[in-house]
Amino acid sequence: MTTLNREAVTKVLGPVDEALTAELIGTGASAEELFQAYAWLTNDEALANAQRGFPTARVGELVQILQQAEQEEEVGGG
């Protein structure tokens, strides 16, 4: 698995702020796990229909971080 770094975060999510990047990297997740979390967040019904199973605990943690960042962005108007 590829270690998660700033380049991998940008490749999966596009440009995000430094705090979010640091939080994601701090989980110890891999780039593949971030991709899976992003896929679950943006298209969870399709993944469930493909019978891929629910995400691992680490992927679930990434999903929570991404959801929180999304909510904060909506509240902040950014």
PDB file with SEQRES, HELIX, SHEET and CRYST1 records, atoms N, CA, C and O in Angstrom:
SEQRES   1 A   78  MET THR THR LEU ASN ARG GLU ALA VAL THR LYS VAL LEU          
SEQRES   2 A   78  GLY PRO VAL ASP GLU ALA LEU THR ALA GLU LEU ILE GLY          
SEQRES   3 A   78  THR GLY ALA SER ALA GLU GLU LEU PHE GLN ALA TYR ALA          
SEQRES   4 A   78  TRP LEU THR ASN ASP GLU ALA LEU ALA ASN ALA GLN ARG          
SEQRES   5 A   78  GLY PHE PRO THR ALA ARG VAL GLY GLU LEU VAL GLN ILE          
SEQRES   6 A   78  LEU GLN GLN ALA GLU GLN GLU GLU GLU VAL GLY GLY GLY          
HELIX    1 AA1 ARG A    6  LEU A   13  1                                   8    
HELIX    2 AA2 GLU A   18  GLY A   26  1                                   9    
HELIX    3 AA3 ALA A   31  ASN A   49  1                                  19    
HELIX    4 AA4 ALA A   57  GLY A   76  1                                  20    
CRYST1    1.000    1.000    1.000  90.00  90.00  90.00 P 1           1          
ATOM      1  N   MET A   1       0.836  -1.188   0.000  1.00  0.00           N  
ATOM      2  CA  MET A   1       0.000   0.000   0.000  1.00  0.00           C  
ATOM      3  C   MET A   1       0.879   1.250   0.000  1.00  0.00           C  
ATOM      4  O   MET A   1       1.941   1.286   0.621  1.00  0.00           O  
ATOM      5  N   THR A   2       0.419   2.246  -0.695  1.00  0.00           N  
ATOM      6  CA  THR A   2       1.133   3.503  -0.780  1.00  0.00           C  
ATOM      7  C   THR A   2       0.825   4.359   0.437  1.00  0.00           C  
ATOM      8  O   THR A   2      -0.338   4.565   0.784  1.00  0.00           O  
ATOM      9  N   THR A   3       1.869   4.856   1.080  1.00  0.00           N  
ATOM     10  CA  THR A   3       1.698   5.714   2.244  1.00  0.00           C  
ATOM     11  C   THR A   3       1.005   7.003   1.836  1.00  0.00           C  
ATOM     12  O   THR A   3       1.295   7.577   0.786  1.00  0.00           O  
ATOM     13  N   LEU A   4       0.088   7.446   2.682  1.00  0.00           N  
ATOM     14  CA  LEU A   4      -0.644   8.677   2.410  1.00  0.00           C  
ATOM     15  C   LEU A   4       0.277   9.869   2.636  1.00  0.00           C  
ATOM     16  O   LEU A   4       0.924   9.981   3.678  1.00  0.00           O  
ATOM     17  N   ASN A   5       0.327  10.753   1.651  1.00  0.00           N  
ATOM     18  CA  ASN A   5       1.106  11.983   1.747  1.00  0.00           C  
ATOM     19  C   ASN A   5       0.319  13.105   1.073  1.00  0.00           C  
ATOM     20  O   ASN A   5      -0.766  12.878   0.538  1.00  0.00           O  
ATOM     21  N   ARG A   6       0.869  14.307   1.106  1.00  0.00           N  
ATOM     22  CA  ARG A   6       0.166  15.474   0.554  1.00  0.00           C  
ATOM     23  C   ARG A   6      -0.199  15.257  -0.915  1.00  0.00           C  
ATOM     24  O   ARG A   6      -1.309  15.581  -1.335  1.00  0.00           O  
ATOM     25  N   GLU A   7       0.721  14.716  -1.683  1.00  0.00           N  
ATOM     26  CA  GLU A   7       0.471  14.482  -3.108  1.00  0.00           C  
ATOM     27  C   GLU A   7      -0.684  13.505  -3.317  1.00  0.00           C  
ATOM     28  O   GLU A   7      -1.530  13.714  -4.187  1.00  0.00           O  
ATOM     29  N   ALA A   8      -0.718  12.440  -2.520  1.00  0.00           N  
ATOM     30  CA  ALA A   8      -1.791  11.448  -2.644  1.00  0.00           C  
ATOM     31  C   ALA A   8      -3.141  12.056  -2.256  1.00  0.00           C  
ATOM     32  O   ALA A   8      -4.156  11.791  -2.901  1.00  0.00           O  
ATOM     33  N   VAL A   9      -3.143  12.874  -1.196  1.00  0.00           N  
ATOM     34  CA  VAL A   9      -4.392  13.531  -0.774  1.00  0.00           C  
ATOM     35  C   VAL A   9      -4.912  14.407  -1.905  1.00  0.00           C  
ATOM     36  O   VAL A   9      -6.098  14.364  -2.234  1.00  0.00           O  
ATOM     37  N   THR A  10      -4.024  15.202  -2.500  1.00  0.00           N  
ATOM     38  CA  THR A  10      -4.422  16.091  -3.598  1.00  0.00           C  
ATOM     39  C   THR A  10      -4.888  15.301  -4.811  1.00  0.00           C  
ATOM     40  O   THR A  10      -5.824  15.707  -5.500  1.00  0.00           O  
ATOM     41  N   LYS A  11      -4.243  14.185  -5.067  1.00  0.00           N  
ATOM     42  CA  LYS A  11      -4.623  13.354  -6.214  1.00  0.00           C  
ATOM     43  C   LYS A  11      -6.043  12.806  -6.059  1.00  0.00           C  
ATOM     44  O   LYS A  11      -6.791  12.727  -7.034  1.00  0.00           O  
ATOM     45  N   VAL A  12      -6.413  12.427  -4.828  1.00  0.00           N  
ATOM     46  CA  VAL A  12      -7.739  11.861  -4.581  1.00  0.00           C  
ATOM     47  C   VAL A  12      -8.793  12.951  -4.415  1.00  0.00           C  
ATOM     48  O   VAL A  12      -9.873  12.855  -4.997  1.00  0.00           O  
ATOM     49  N   LEU A  13      -8.492  13.987  -3.629  1.00  0.00           N  
ATOM     50  CA  LEU A  13      -9.503  14.978  -3.255  1.00  0.00           C  
ATOM     51  C   LEU A  13      -9.426  16.288  -4.017  1.00  0.00           C  
ATOM     52  O   LEU A  13     -10.364  17.083  -3.973  1.00  0.00           O  
ATOM     53  N   GLY A  14      -8.331  16.525  -4.711  1.00  0.00           N  
ATOM     54  CA  GLY A  14      -8.105  17.832  -5.294  1.00  0.00           C  
ATOM     55  C   GLY A  14      -7.526  18.739  -4.212  1.00  0.00           C  
ATOM     56  O   GLY A  14      -7.165  18.254  -3.140  1.00  0.00           O  
ATOM     57  N   PRO A  15      -7.431  20.026  -4.462  1.00  0.00           N  
ATOM     58  CA  PRO A  15      -6.846  20.928  -3.478  1.00  0.00           C  
ATOM     59  C   PRO A  15      -7.715  21.008  -2.216  1.00  0.00           C  
ATOM     60  O   PRO A  15      -8.911  21.291  -2.289  1.00  0.00           O  
ATOM     61  N   VAL A  16      -7.101  20.759  -1.080  1.00  0.00           N  
ATOM     62  CA  VAL A  16      -7.770  20.909   0.218  1.00  0.00           C  
ATOM     63  C   VAL A  16      -6.838  21.672   1.146  1.00  0.00           C  
ATOM     64  O   VAL A  16      -5.641  21.775   0.879  1.00  0.00           O  
ATOM     65  N   ASP A  17      -7.381  22.206   2.233  1.00  0.00           N  
ATOM     66  CA  ASP A  17      -6.534  23.003   3.113  1.00  0.00           C  
ATOM     67  C   ASP A  17      -5.532  22.137   3.877  1.00  0.00           C  
ATOM     68  O   ASP A  17      -5.688  20.922   4.000  1.00  0.00           O  
ATOM     69  N   GLU A  18      -4.515  22.799   4.377  1.00  0.00           N  
ATOM     70  CA  GLU A  18      -3.408  22.115   5.040  1.00  0.00           C  
ATOM     71  C   GLU A  18      -3.848  21.361   6.295  1.00  0.00           C  
ATOM     72  O   GLU A  18      -3.330  20.283   6.586  1.00  0.00           O  
ATOM     73  N   ALA A  19      -4.798  21.922   7.035  1.00  0.00           N  
ATOM     74  CA  ALA A  19      -5.257  21.275   8.267  1.00  0.00           C  
ATOM     75  C   ALA A  19      -5.919  19.937   7.960  1.00  0.00           C  
ATOM     76  O   ALA A  19      -5.668  18.948   8.649  1.00  0.00           O  
ATOM     77  N   LEU A  20      -6.758  19.901   6.939  1.00  0.00           N  
ATOM     78  CA  LEU A  20      -7.418  18.657   6.554  1.00  0.00           C  
ATOM     79  C   LEU A  20      -6.390  17.654   6.041  1.00  0.00           C  
ATOM     80  O   LEU A  20      -6.446  16.473   6.384  1.00  0.00           O  
ATOM     81  N   THR A  21      -5.462  18.116   5.228  1.00  0.00           N  
ATOM     82  CA  THR A  21      -4.413  17.236   4.722  1.00  0.00           C  
ATOM     83  C   THR A  21      -3.637  16.614   5.879  1.00  0.00           C  
ATOM     84  O   THR A  21      -3.404  15.405   5.887  1.00  0.00           O  
ATOM     85  N   ALA A  22      -3.239  17.421   6.851  1.00  0.00           N  
ATOM     86  CA  ALA A  22      -2.482  16.920   8.000  1.00  0.00           C  
ATOM     87  C   ALA A  22      -3.304  15.927   8.821  1.00  0.00           C  
ATOM     88  O   ALA A  22      -2.777  14.918   9.291  1.00  0.00           O  
ATOM     89  N   GLU A  23      -4.591  16.213   8.990  1.00  0.00           N  
ATOM     90  CA  GLU A  23      -5.451  15.306   9.757  1.00  0.00           C  
ATOM     91  C   GLU A  23      -5.577  13.950   9.061  1.00  0.00           C  
ATOM     92  O   GLU A  23      -5.522  12.905   9.709  1.00  0.00           O  
ATOM     93  N   LEU A  24      -5.745  13.975   7.753  1.00  0.00           N  
ATOM     94  CA  LEU A  24      -5.854  12.731   6.997  1.00  0.00           C  
ATOM     95  C   LEU A  24      -4.557  11.928   7.054  1.00  0.00           C  
ATOM     96  O   LEU A  24      -4.579  10.717   7.276  1.00  0.00           O  
ATOM     97  N   ILE A  25      -3.439  12.599   6.855  1.00  0.00           N  
ATOM     98  CA  ILE A  25      -2.142  11.921   6.906  1.00  0.00           C  
ATOM     99  C   ILE A  25      -1.900  11.363   8.306  1.00  0.00           C  
ATOM    100  O   ILE A  25      -1.326  10.284   8.456  1.00  0.00           O  
ATOM    101  N   GLY A  26      -2.336  12.095   9.326  1.00  0.00           N  
ATOM    102  CA  GLY A  26      -2.144  11.688  10.712  1.00  0.00           C  
ATOM    103  C   GLY A  26      -2.868  10.413  11.101  1.00  0.00           C  
ATOM    104  O   GLY A  26      -2.569   9.831  12.144  1.00  0.00           O  
ATOM    105  N   THR A  27      -3.802   9.973  10.295  1.00  0.00           N  
ATOM    106  CA  THR A  27      -4.520   8.729  10.614  1.00  0.00           C  
ATOM    107  C   THR A  27      -3.657   7.500  10.366  1.00  0.00           C  
ATOM    108  O   THR A  27      -3.952   6.418  10.874  1.00  0.00           O  
ATOM    109  N   GLY A  28      -2.596   7.662   9.588  1.00  0.00           N  
ATOM    110  CA  GLY A  28      -1.764   6.521   9.235  1.00  0.00           C  
ATOM    111  C   GLY A  28      -2.335   5.701   8.092  1.00  0.00           C  
ATOM    112  O   GLY A  28      -1.853   4.606   7.800  1.00  0.00           O  
ATOM    113  N   ALA A  29      -3.357   6.231   7.451  1.00  0.00           N  
ATOM    114  CA  ALA A  29      -4.012   5.523   6.349  1.00  0.00           C  
ATOM    115  C   ALA A  29      -3.132   5.509   5.110  1.00  0.00           C  
ATOM    116  O   ALA A  29      -2.183   6.282   4.984  1.00  0.00           O  
ATOM    117  N   SER A  30      -3.475   4.612   4.207  1.00  0.00           N  
ATOM    118  CA  SER A  30      -2.792   4.553   2.917  1.00  0.00           C  
ATOM    119  C   SER A  30      -3.581   5.370   1.890  1.00  0.00           C  
ATOM    120  O   SER A  30      -4.729   5.749   2.123  1.00  0.00           O  
ATOM    121  N   ALA A  31      -2.946   5.627   0.768  1.00  0.00           N  
ATOM    122  CA  ALA A  31      -3.621   6.327  -0.317  1.00  0.00           C  
ATOM    123  C   ALA A  31      -4.820   5.520  -0.808  1.00  0.00           C  
ATOM    124  O   ALA A  31      -5.853   6.089  -1.161  1.00  0.00           O  
ATOM    125  N   GLU A  32      -4.684   4.210  -0.830  1.00  0.00           N  
ATOM    126  CA  GLU A  32      -5.783   3.346  -1.255  1.00  0.00           C  
ATOM    127  C   GLU A  32      -6.975   3.462  -0.294  1.00  0.00           C  
ATOM    128  O   GLU A  32      -8.127   3.468  -0.727  1.00  0.00           O  
ATOM    129  N   GLU A  33      -6.692   3.554   1.001  1.00  0.00           N  
ATOM    130  CA  GLU A  33      -7.772   3.699   1.978  1.00  0.00           C  
ATOM    131  C   GLU A  33      -8.474   5.042   1.826  1.00  0.00           C  
ATOM    132  O   GLU A  33      -9.695   5.120   1.968  1.00  0.00           O  
ATOM    133  N   LEU A  34      -7.718   6.103   1.538  1.00  0.00           N  
ATOM    134  CA  LEU A  34      -8.340   7.407   1.301  1.00  0.00           C  
ATOM    135  C   LEU A  34      -9.227   7.344   0.066  1.00  0.00           C  
ATOM    136  O   LEU A  34     -10.335   7.881   0.068  1.00  0.00           O  
ATOM    137  N   PHE A  35      -8.750   6.698  -0.980  1.00  0.00           N  
ATOM    138  CA  PHE A  35      -9.561   6.565  -2.186  1.00  0.00           C  
ATOM    139  C   PHE A  35     -10.858   5.817  -1.880  1.00  0.00           C  
ATOM    140  O   PHE A  35     -11.929   6.208  -2.345  1.00  0.00           O  
ATOM    141  N   GLN A  36     -10.759   4.743  -1.099  1.00  0.00           N  
ATOM    142  CA  GLN A  36     -11.950   3.979  -0.745  1.00  0.00           C  
ATOM    143  C   GLN A  36     -12.910   4.827   0.089  1.00  0.00           C  
ATOM    144  O   GLN A  36     -14.122   4.774  -0.118  1.00  0.00           O  
ATOM    145  N   ALA A  37     -12.381   5.603   1.022  1.00  0.00           N  
ATOM    146  CA  ALA A  37     -13.229   6.475   1.853  1.00  0.00           C  
ATOM    147  C   ALA A  37     -13.938   7.506   0.990  1.00  0.00           C  
ATOM    148  O   ALA A  37     -15.131   7.757   1.165  1.00  0.00           O  
ATOM    149  N   TYR A  38     -13.210   8.098   0.065  1.00  0.00           N  
ATOM    150  CA  TYR A  38     -13.801   9.084  -0.827  1.00  0.00           C  
ATOM    151  C   TYR A  38     -14.884   8.450  -1.697  1.00  0.00           C  
ATOM    152  O   TYR A  38     -15.934   9.050  -1.928  1.00  0.00           O  
ATOM    153  N   ALA A  39     -14.626   7.251  -2.171  1.00  0.00           N  
ATOM    154  CA  ALA A  39     -15.621   6.540  -2.978  1.00  0.00           C  
ATOM    155  C   ALA A  39     -16.871   6.253  -2.156  1.00  0.00           C  
ATOM    156  O   ALA A  39     -17.987   6.420  -2.648  1.00  0.00           O  
ATOM    157  N   TRP A  40     -16.697   5.825  -0.912  1.00  0.00           N  
ATOM    158  CA  TRP A  40     -17.852   5.566  -0.048  1.00  0.00           C  
ATOM    159  C   TRP A  40     -18.643   6.843   0.189  1.00  0.00           C  
ATOM    160  O   TRP A  40     -19.874   6.837   0.168  1.00  0.00           O  
ATOM    161  N   LEU A  41     -17.930   7.932   0.414  1.00  0.00           N  
ATOM    162  CA  LEU A  41     -18.593   9.202   0.720  1.00  0.00           C  
ATOM    163  C   LEU A  41     -19.370   9.740  -0.470  1.00  0.00           C  
ATOM    164  O   LEU A  41     -20.448  10.310  -0.304  1.00  0.00           O  
ATOM    165  N   THR A  42     -18.830   9.565  -1.662  1.00  0.00           N  
ATOM    166  CA  THR A  42     -19.460  10.150  -2.843  1.00  0.00           C  
ATOM    167  C   THR A  42     -20.412   9.217  -3.568  1.00  0.00           C  
ATOM    168  O   THR A  42     -21.236   9.666  -4.364  1.00  0.00           O  
ATOM    169  N   ASN A  43     -20.307   7.908  -3.296  1.00  0.00           N  
ATOM    170  CA  ASN A  43     -21.138   6.981  -4.053  1.00  0.00           C  
ATOM    171  C   ASN A  43     -21.366   5.695  -3.272  1.00  0.00           C  
ATOM    172  O   ASN A  43     -21.180   4.604  -3.811  1.00  0.00           O  
ATOM    173  N   ASP A  44     -21.767   5.810  -2.010  1.00  0.00           N  
ATOM    174  CA  ASP A  44     -21.869   4.633  -1.153  1.00  0.00           C  
ATOM    175  C   ASP A  44     -22.923   3.637  -1.626  1.00  0.00           C  
ATOM    176  O   ASP A  44     -22.753   2.433  -1.429  1.00  0.00           O  
ATOM    177  N   GLU A  45     -23.987   4.098  -2.234  1.00  0.00           N  
ATOM    178  CA  GLU A  45     -25.033   3.178  -2.687  1.00  0.00           C  
ATOM    179  C   GLU A  45     -24.506   2.238  -3.769  1.00  0.00           C  
ATOM    180  O   GLU A  45     -24.805   1.043  -3.761  1.00  0.00           O  
ATOM    181  N   ALA A  46     -23.723   2.781  -4.695  1.00  0.00           N  
ATOM    182  CA  ALA A  46     -23.174   1.945  -5.770  1.00  0.00           C  
ATOM    183  C   ALA A  46     -22.218   0.903  -5.204  1.00  0.00           C  
ATOM    184  O   ALA A  46     -22.215  -0.245  -5.650  1.00  0.00           O  
ATOM    185  N   LEU A  47     -21.403   1.296  -4.220  1.00  0.00           N  
ATOM    186  CA  LEU A  47     -20.483   0.334  -3.621  1.00  0.00           C  
ATOM    187  C   LEU A  47     -21.236  -0.748  -2.868  1.00  0.00           C  
ATOM    188  O   LEU A  47     -20.859  -1.918  -2.923  1.00  0.00           O  
ATOM    189  N   ALA A  48     -22.287  -0.374  -2.171  1.00  0.00           N  
ATOM    190  CA  ALA A  48     -23.079  -1.353  -1.436  1.00  0.00           C  
ATOM    191  C   ALA A  48     -23.757  -2.315  -2.417  1.00  0.00           C  
ATOM    192  O   ALA A  48     -23.833  -3.518  -2.169  1.00  0.00           O  
ATOM    193  N   ASN A  49     -24.241  -1.771  -3.520  1.00  0.00           N  
ATOM    194  CA  ASN A  49     -24.879  -2.617  -4.520  1.00  0.00           C  
ATOM    195  C   ASN A  49     -23.880  -3.570  -5.166  1.00  0.00           C  
ATOM    196  O   ASN A  49     -24.264  -4.651  -5.614  1.00  0.00           O  
ATOM    197  N   ALA A  50     -22.620  -3.192  -5.222  1.00  0.00           N  
ATOM    198  CA  ALA A  50     -21.584  -4.044  -5.780  1.00  0.00           C  
ATOM    199  C   ALA A  50     -21.126  -5.084  -4.764  1.00  0.00           C  
ATOM    200  O   ALA A  50     -20.232  -5.879  -5.053  1.00  0.00           O  
ATOM    201  N   GLN A  51     -21.729  -5.084  -3.579  1.00  0.00           N  
ATOM    202  CA  GLN A  51     -21.443  -6.030  -2.507  1.00  0.00           C  
ATOM    203  C   GLN A  51     -19.977  -6.000  -2.107  1.00  0.00           C  
ATOM    204  O   GLN A  51     -19.361  -7.047  -1.903  1.00  0.00           O  
ATOM    205  N   ARG A  52     -19.423  -4.812  -1.994  1.00  0.00           N  
ATOM    206  CA  ARG A  52     -18.027  -4.658  -1.611  1.00  0.00           C  
ATOM    207  C   ARG A  52     -17.859  -4.676  -0.102  1.00  0.00           C  
ATOM    208  O   ARG A  52     -16.729  -4.646   0.385  1.00  0.00           O  
ATOM    209  N   GLY A  53     -18.933  -4.724   0.641  1.00  0.00           N  
ATOM    210  CA  GLY A  53     -18.817  -4.715   2.089  1.00  0.00           C  
ATOM    211  C   GLY A  53     -18.619  -3.318   2.626  1.00  0.00           C  
ATOM    212  O   GLY A  53     -18.342  -2.373   1.888  1.00  0.00           O  
ATOM    213  N   PHE A  54     -18.768  -3.217   3.928  1.00  0.00           N  
ATOM    214  CA  PHE A  54     -18.590  -1.919   4.565  1.00  0.00           C  
ATOM    215  C   PHE A  54     -17.100  -1.637   4.749  1.00  0.00           C  
ATOM    216  O   PHE A  54     -16.295  -2.567   4.800  1.00  0.00           O  
ATOM    217  N   PRO A  55     -16.733  -0.373   4.846  1.00  0.00           N  
ATOM    218  CA  PRO A  55     -15.316  -0.028   4.950  1.00  0.00           C  
ATOM    219  C   PRO A  55     -14.701  -0.505   6.267  1.00  0.00           C  
ATOM    220  O   PRO A  55     -15.402  -0.761   7.246  1.00  0.00           O  
ATOM    221  N   THR A  56     -13.388  -0.615   6.260  1.00  0.00           N  
ATOM    222  CA  THR A  56     -12.653  -0.961   7.468  1.00  0.00           C  
ATOM    223  C   THR A  56     -12.746   0.190   8.458  1.00  0.00           C  
ATOM    224  O   THR A  56     -13.221   1.275   8.125  1.00  0.00           O  
ATOM    225  N   ALA A  57     -12.289  -0.059   9.671  1.00  0.00           N  
ATOM    226  CA  ALA A  57     -12.327   0.981  10.703  1.00  0.00           C  
ATOM    227  C   ALA A  57     -11.547   2.219  10.271  1.00  0.00           C  
ATOM    228  O   ALA A  57     -12.002   3.343  10.486  1.00  0.00           O  
ATOM    229  N   ARG A  58     -10.390   2.027   9.670  1.00  0.00           N  
ATOM    230  CA  ARG A  58      -9.585   3.183   9.245  1.00  0.00           C  
ATOM    231  C   ARG A  58     -10.283   3.937   8.127  1.00  0.00           C  
ATOM    232  O   ARG A  58     -10.285   5.168   8.126  1.00  0.00           O  
ATOM    233  N   VAL A  59     -10.873   3.231   7.179  1.00  0.00           N  
ATOM    234  CA  VAL A  59     -11.610   3.891   6.104  1.00  0.00           C  
ATOM    235  C   VAL A  59     -12.809   4.630   6.693  1.00  0.00           C  
ATOM    236  O   VAL A  59     -13.128   5.740   6.267  1.00  0.00           O  
ATOM    237  N   GLY A  60     -13.464   4.021   7.663  1.00  0.00           N  
ATOM    238  CA  GLY A  60     -14.572   4.689   8.345  1.00  0.00           C  
ATOM    239  C   GLY A  60     -14.125   5.976   9.026  1.00  0.00           C  
ATOM    240  O   GLY A  60     -14.843   6.975   9.004  1.00  0.00           O  
ATOM    241  N   GLU A  61     -12.945   5.952   9.628  1.00  0.00           N  
ATOM    242  CA  GLU A  61     -12.396   7.156  10.263  1.00  0.00           C  
ATOM    243  C   GLU A  61     -12.166   8.247   9.226  1.00  0.00           C  
ATOM    244  O   GLU A  61     -12.474   9.414   9.470  1.00  0.00           O  
ATOM    245  N   LEU A  62     -11.631   7.876   8.080  1.00  0.00           N  
ATOM    246  CA  LEU A  62     -11.417   8.841   7.003  1.00  0.00           C  
ATOM    247  C   LEU A  62     -12.736   9.417   6.505  1.00  0.00           C  
ATOM    248  O   LEU A  62     -12.834  10.615   6.240  1.00  0.00           O  
ATOM    249  N   VAL A  63     -13.747   8.568   6.377  1.00  0.00           N  
ATOM    250  CA  VAL A  63     -15.073   9.033   5.954  1.00  0.00           C  
ATOM    251  C   VAL A  63     -15.589  10.073   6.941  1.00  0.00           C  
ATOM    252  O   VAL A  63     -16.107  11.113   6.533  1.00  0.00           O  
ATOM    253  N   GLN A  64     -15.450   9.800   8.233  1.00  0.00           N  
ATOM    254  CA  GLN A  64     -15.913  10.753   9.250  1.00  0.00           C  
ATOM    255  C   GLN A  64     -15.178  12.086   9.144  1.00  0.00           C  
ATOM    256  O   GLN A  64     -15.799  13.145   9.244  1.00  0.00           O  
ATOM    257  N   ILE A  65     -13.871  12.043   8.944  1.00  0.00           N  
ATOM    258  CA  ILE A  65     -13.083  13.271   8.806  1.00  0.00           C  
ATOM    259  C   ILE A  65     -13.548  14.057   7.584  1.00  0.00           C  
ATOM    260  O   ILE A  65     -13.722  15.273   7.656  1.00  0.00           O  
ATOM    261  N   LEU A  66     -13.748  13.370   6.473  1.00  0.00           N  
ATOM    262  CA  LEU A  66     -14.188  14.040   5.251  1.00  0.00           C  
ATOM    263  C   LEU A  66     -15.598  14.612   5.391  1.00  0.00           C  
ATOM    264  O   LEU A  66     -15.874  15.709   4.904  1.00  0.00           O  
ATOM    265  N   GLN A  67     -16.491  13.873   6.056  1.00  0.00           N  
ATOM    266  CA  GLN A  67     -17.851  14.373   6.278  1.00  0.00           C  
ATOM    267  C   GLN A  67     -17.828  15.621   7.156  1.00  0.00           C  
ATOM    268  O   GLN A  67     -18.531  16.592   6.881  1.00  0.00           O  
ATOM    269  N   GLN A  68     -17.022  15.591   8.207  1.00  0.00           N  
ATOM    270  CA  GLN A  68     -16.930  16.744   9.099  1.00  0.00           C  
ATOM    271  C   GLN A  68     -16.390  17.958   8.343  1.00  0.00           C  
ATOM    272  O   GLN A  68     -16.904  19.065   8.503  1.00  0.00           O  
ATOM    273  N   ALA A  69     -15.362  17.759   7.524  1.00  0.00           N  
ATOM    274  CA  ALA A  69     -14.801  18.864   6.739  1.00  0.00           C  
ATOM    275  C   ALA A  69     -15.833  19.423   5.779  1.00  0.00           C  
ATOM    276  O   ALA A  69     -15.915  20.637   5.587  1.00  0.00           O  
ATOM    277  N   GLU A  70     -16.617  18.549   5.178  1.00  0.00           N  
ATOM    278  CA  GLU A  70     -17.663  18.975   4.255  1.00  0.00           C  
ATOM    279  C   GLU A  70     -18.725  19.800   4.974  1.00  0.00           C  
ATOM    280  O   GLU A  70     -19.171  20.827   4.462  1.00  0.00           O  
ATOM    281  N   GLN A  71     -19.126  19.354   6.156  1.00  0.00           N  
ATOM    282  CA  GLN A  71     -20.127  20.084   6.937  1.00  0.00           C  
ATOM    283  C   GLN A  71     -19.607  21.432   7.372  1.00  0.00           C  
ATOM    284  O   GLN A  71     -20.340  22.419   7.325  1.00  0.00           O  
ATOM    285  N   GLU A  72     -18.341  21.498   7.801  1.00  0.00           N  
ATOM    286  CA  GLU A  72     -17.752  22.761   8.216  1.00  0.00           C  
ATOM    287  C   GLU A  72     -17.665  23.726   7.050  1.00  0.00           C  
ATOM    288  O   GLU A  72     -17.852  24.931   7.222  1.00  0.00           O  
ATOM    289  N   GLU A  73     -17.385  23.210   5.876  1.00  0.00           N  
ATOM    290  CA  GLU A  73     -17.314  24.051   4.681  1.00  0.00           C  
ATOM    291  C   GLU A  73     -18.691  24.620   4.356  1.00  0.00           C  
ATOM    292  O   GLU A  73     -18.808  25.793   4.002  1.00  0.00           O  
ATOM    293  N   GLU A  74     -19.734  23.797   4.472  1.00  0.00           N  
ATOM    294  CA  GLU A  74     -21.092  24.263   4.205  1.00  0.00           C  
ATOM    295  C   GLU A  74     -21.513  25.331   5.209  1.00  0.00           C  
ATOM    296  O   GLU A  74     -22.126  26.329   4.830  1.00  0.00           O  
ATOM    297  N   VAL A  75     -21.191  25.133   6.476  1.00  0.00           N  
ATOM    298  CA  VAL A  75     -21.545  26.093   7.517  1.00  0.00           C  
ATOM    299  C   VAL A  75     -20.753  27.383   7.342  1.00  0.00           C  
ATOM    300  O   VAL A  75     -21.278  28.479   7.542  1.00  0.00           O  
ATOM    301  N   GLY A  76     -19.494  27.242   6.967  1.00  0.00           N  
ATOM    302  CA  GLY A  76     -18.623  28.396   6.797  1.00  0.00           C  
ATOM    303  C   GLY A  76     -18.846  29.142   5.496  1.00  0.00           C  
ATOM    304  O   GLY A  76     -18.301  30.226   5.286  1.00  0.00           O  
ATOM    305  N   GLY A  77     -19.662  28.545   4.612  1.00  0.00           N  
ATOM    306  CA  GLY A  77     -19.958  29.200   3.339  1.00  0.00           C  
ATOM    307  C   GLY A  77     -18.839  29.092   2.332  1.00  0.00           C  
ATOM    308  O   GLY A  77     -18.840  29.795   1.322  1.00  0.00           O  
ATOM    309  N   GLY A  78     -17.861  28.197   2.603  1.00  0.00           N  
ATOM    310  CA  GLY A  78     -16.724  28.101   1.688  1.00  0.00           C  
ATOM    311  C   GLY A  78     -16.847  26.999   0.814  1.00  0.00           C  
ATOM    312  O   GLY A  78     -15.972  26.774  -0.022  1.00  0.00           O  
TER     313      GLY A  78                                                      
END                                                                             
